[in-house]
């Protein structure tokens, strides 16, 4: 037995902190009436307190709390009694709970069309096998609920998450029946649910499956791979850019501009003179050109005295 020294009170003021002087490990002791009587050395009062506590938690009450789902450690923490005193009365009730949990595994789940042919244990084992869980590591338990009906619990661990499913057990002929109480219980009763629970498997297994899928998809992807024509889109994009870079629309109108220029400057470059105008008039009107010169009569006209019209 190690000797401890008192360090002081805890922050809540309901327990005393003690420390091991050798390794510095600390312990807490409830600051109750027993500790006060022991500190005073009042053995009579200490015995009375022990009897009062035992009378407050009678064996029947201990068994009732164990049957309702409490553990020995929970009752010891709330009552202040040592666990070995509680275990004497809790042992037969714990056996009863284990027996009910075994009976519930042989019961038949109730479905929409009636009780299932398979038992609850068979259905759960099949579902665990499909989802990659280890059924041997699952823990079954049972207790009486507030309505005095037996509640069966299945607890298991998937990855780092702890899960639990609950059913209500009705003992009866042919093993009795069980009905689901929560969503996990409903999912476990359906081997192929619409929303299957996600299973956690080793990374090596997942990597192996991924490699197999890649190898299977590799031959299918060989044919479409000769499409390195993907770099062509930049060339197609360059063509519209070249059209935009070309000179604006007025460029094709350039040939019309010189024609306008040629028509307007003509009168300025070659100004009209009287000689040119007369030459043009002569070409256009020959009669008018003759009137500009005097008519010379011929010898016949002179001798005959006739005037010819030319």
Order of alpha helices (4+ residues) and beta strands (2+ residues): beta-beta-beta-alpha-alpha-alpha-alpha-alpha-beta-beta-alpha-beta-beta-beta-beta-alpha-alpha-alpha-alpha-alpha-alpha-alpha
